[in-house]
Amino acid sequence: MCGIIAYTGKQTASTVLLQGLKQLEYRGYDSAGISVLSRGKLRTWKAAGKLEALLHLLPTKISGKSGIGHTRWATHGAPSDLNAHPHSVTVSLPDDQNRSNNPESTVTISLVHNGIIENSEQLLQQLQDQQLQPQSETDSEILALTIASIKSQQSVSLLEACRLALLQVHGTYGIAAMEPDSSDIILARNGSPVIIGIGEGEMFAASDASALSRHTREVTHLEDGELACLTPDGYQVQSLNAQPSIKTAITLDVQSINHQLGDYAHFMHKEILEQPATIARTLSGRLDHRFNTSHLGGLNLDARELLDIKRIKLLGCGSAYYAAQSGADMIESLARIPGDAEPAAEFRYRNPLIERDTLYIVVSQSGETYDTLAAAREIKRKGGKLLGIVNSVGSTIAREVDGGVYMHAGPEVSVASTKAYSSMLVVFALLALQLARIRDLSPQQGAHIVQALEDLPQLIEETLAQEEMIKTVAASYADVSSAFFVGRTSAYPIALEGAQKLKEISYIHAEAYPASELKHGPLALISPTTPTLVVLPDNDLLEKSLSALEEIKARQGPLIALTNSPDKRIPKLADHVLKAPQCHPILHPMVMAIPLQLFAYHCALALGRDVDQPRNLAKSVTVE
Ligand code: F6R
């Protein structure tokens, strides 16, 4: 998703900005640009494509110690040089204004913007009434022109012009803006993260802490409805109502945000292979052998409050939603509390009933996904009990929920989620265990699960050891144009995530269905060129799932079985078998995710795809 970087201080601004943009690349983007204040003038370069395209445009030396930069992920208008940010706009002063006090008779500003201006059509109409016309197709340029127009008409500071313009805006924004002859940077936030980095005689800002971590560990987060003015010597924050805000700086845990590729070809591969360690971190200190249970300290709910919970509602987007489906299943089967998962964006817009004895849990790797954040706010607004399961420490969702659990999976850089997904599942297993042991799960059953979770990193290690075999199977399917993933009950969310991984990074069309649904429609599409991957955990439904294999086989559909069952009929029916280790049923989603991640990764590699930054996708989706 779009990324912002801003700098004012003593270093060469272009160097700081380009380093920052490099750090932000992982978020996914389609164009990039910078504006630098050089000898009193704003100079802007921007280009569609990857950062290399921008670097080709830049002169070898750019003087100037203040500037803003951006990586864009298109929302309004296609990826193009013109639509790239920063948007540098110039507005002439109205004829009746006293030009003797304004010798240049024009106002220029440069702006970068993350988010979506929902009333851009209305703002455009106002601009057109003043004979102002944007050059690009973006809502962001409309905002830039609106700010410049207010500044020219009212002769106010850039900070005040931004404030007055933003009072007219409906939508989401994180912005950084500047003007000629001033090294000040103006920032504002509503729904899109903006973090101020505090240095000595220099100040930074970014939409993502990872872009700041090489320069400073002291940061403060802008909250929604706040604006800031950065100078090399400090910063001031105020509300949209022009009331000063007092901010407290916090120290970043650099370990938790820094990411290095090391010797790996791709972050996705690195993150898949890291899972024994990341899962061990998610589990660390949370298993209790004495009472055969788990302890998630951050829940901020005591045993009595946990006992009062009658229902659990899990909310997330994309892979977090699929993990939530597995989580609901774990909670319901282990703790016998009705649980269900729903896409966060849909939940929010259907005027949901919020119940006093329901526990609402939002799940997010980034902690910045706008749809999930908006659902969380809706629940809070209606008085619901809200927890978060979040990976990114200090992120907006983590700061806004009443309590919750950090995944501790470390920074996830690849757009396709792998280690965060498995850590979400581990947190759900821990939560299910804690809730179940407060209810009627026996100490003996609890002990089995504690032991199973302790063994999980080793089981993941064993599954990863099959990479070469999975790579060979993946290579033989990489040329298909469509694939199905099926599973029954608890295996269905696993199939959903398998299809998600494949389509995201290989661009092969992949759909997941409950295996029982095949005969109600999708079977029409089974053919010798359409493979089906069947998720077959070793459980009571194996017999039923085998009949799905028979149905597909009868239609000459190629079959890949992903299983941890020793049943001898499976290798006879399936063309290929991907093996997962036998384990407690609560661990099935975790161990079965691994072969699916490797399968997608090797299909994408065989096709020469941009694995870490797949087309059209972004790491942290901070727009609606
Ligand atoms: C899939 C993927 C996305 C995210 C989704 C939610 O590989 O990465 O589907 O899972 O955008 O993101 P978070 O978890 O950051 O809220």
Residues whose N, C-alpha, C, O or C-beta is under 5 A from the ligand:
A	BS01	F6R	C317 G318 S319 A320 V363 S364 Q365 S366 G367 T369 V415 A416 S417 K619 V621
